[in-house]
């Protein structure tokens, strides 16, 4: 799966999610194609990426919506472009 975030304007990030075999992620990609700077200053329950993930039926622990949020924040200079990882250890 690939998520490409780019900025066509100063305050808008374009979201392009491709290459996933998951039907829910494919639906999410169709629901969320861009996000504006201002849309990050709403409560979590009103964030359009998470609303799209809910509508698409994504699992609660799906890392894709969070990755799209993180990449969008970095593209809009709301967060540093730092790697994020989840690791399970026994």
C-alpha positions as CSV (number, residue, x, y, z in Angstrom):
1,X,0.0,0.0,0.0
2,X,1.2,3.5,-0.8
3,X,0.0,6.8,0.5
4,X,1.2,9.9,-1.2
5,X,0.5,13.3,0.3
6,X,1.3,16.5,-1.6
7,X,0.2,20.1,-1.4
8,X,-1.5,21.6,-4.4
9,X,-2.0,24.8,-2.3
10,X,-0.5,26.2,0.8
11,X,-3.2,25.1,3.1
12,X,-4.5,21.9,1.4
13,X,-2.9,18.5,1.3
14,X,-4.0,16.0,-1.5
15,X,-4.2,12.4,-0.3
16,X,-3.6,9.5,-2.8
17,X,-3.9,6.0,-1.3
18,X,-3.1,3.2,-3.7
19,X,-1.9,-0.4,-3.9
20,X,-4.0,-1.9,-1.1
21,X,-5.8,-5.1,-1.6
22,X,-8.1,-4.2,1.3
23,X,-11.6,-3.2,0.2
24,X,-12.0,-0.9,3.2
25,X,-8.8,1.0,2.5
26,X,-9.9,1.3,-1.2
27,X,-13.1,2.8,0.0
28,X,-11.3,5.1,2.4
29,X,-9.2,6.3,-0.5
30,X,-12.3,7.2,-2.4
31,X,-13.8,9.1,0.6
32,X,-10.7,11.1,1.6
33,X,-8.8,12.8,-1.3
34,X,-7.7,16.0,0.4
35,X,-7.7,17.8,3.8
36,X,-7.2,21.4,4.7
37,X,-5.0,23.0,7.3
38,X,-8.1,24.1,9.2
39,X,-9.6,20.5,9.3
40,X,-6.9,19.5,11.8
41,X,-8.3,21.9,14.4
42,X,-11.5,20.0,15.1
43,X,-12.2,17.3,17.7
44,X,-11.0,13.8,16.8
45,X,-14.5,12.6,16.3
46,X,-15.0,15.2,13.6
47,X,-11.7,14.7,11.7
48,X,-12.6,13.8,8.1
49,X,-9.9,11.1,7.8
50,X,-11.2,9.2,10.8
51,X,-14.8,9.8,9.7
52,X,-13.9,8.3,6.3
53,X,-12.2,5.3,8.0
54,X,-15.4,4.7,10.1
55,X,-17.6,5.0,7.0
56,X,-15.4,2.6,5.1
57,X,-15.6,0.1,7.9
58,X,-11.9,0.2,8.9
59,X,-11.0,-1.8,12.0
60,X,-10.4,0.2,15.1
61,X,-6.7,-0.8,15.2
62,X,-6.1,-0.2,11.4
63,X,-2.8,1.9,11.2
64,X,-3.7,3.4,7.8
65,X,-5.9,6.3,9.0
66,X,-3.3,7.3,11.5
67,X,-0.6,7.1,8.9
68,X,-2.6,9.4,6.6
69,X,-3.1,11.8,9.4
70,X,0.6,11.8,10.3
71,X,1.7,12.3,6.6
72,X,-0.9,15.0,6.1
73,X,0.2,16.9,9.2
74,X,3.9,16.7,8.0
75,X,2.9,17.9,4.5
76,X,1.1,20.9,6.0
77,X,4.0,21.6,8.4
78,X,1.8,20.8,11.4
79,X,4.2,18.1,12.5
80,X,7.7,17.0,11.9
81,X,8.2,14.3,9.2
82,X,9.5,11.6,11.6
83,X,9.2,7.9,11.1
84,X,6.6,6.0,13.2
85,X,6.8,2.3,14.0
86,X,4.8,-0.2,16.0
87,X,6.7,-3.3,17.2
88,X,5.5,-6.2,19.2
89,X,8.0,-8.0,21.5
90,X,7.4,-11.2,23.4
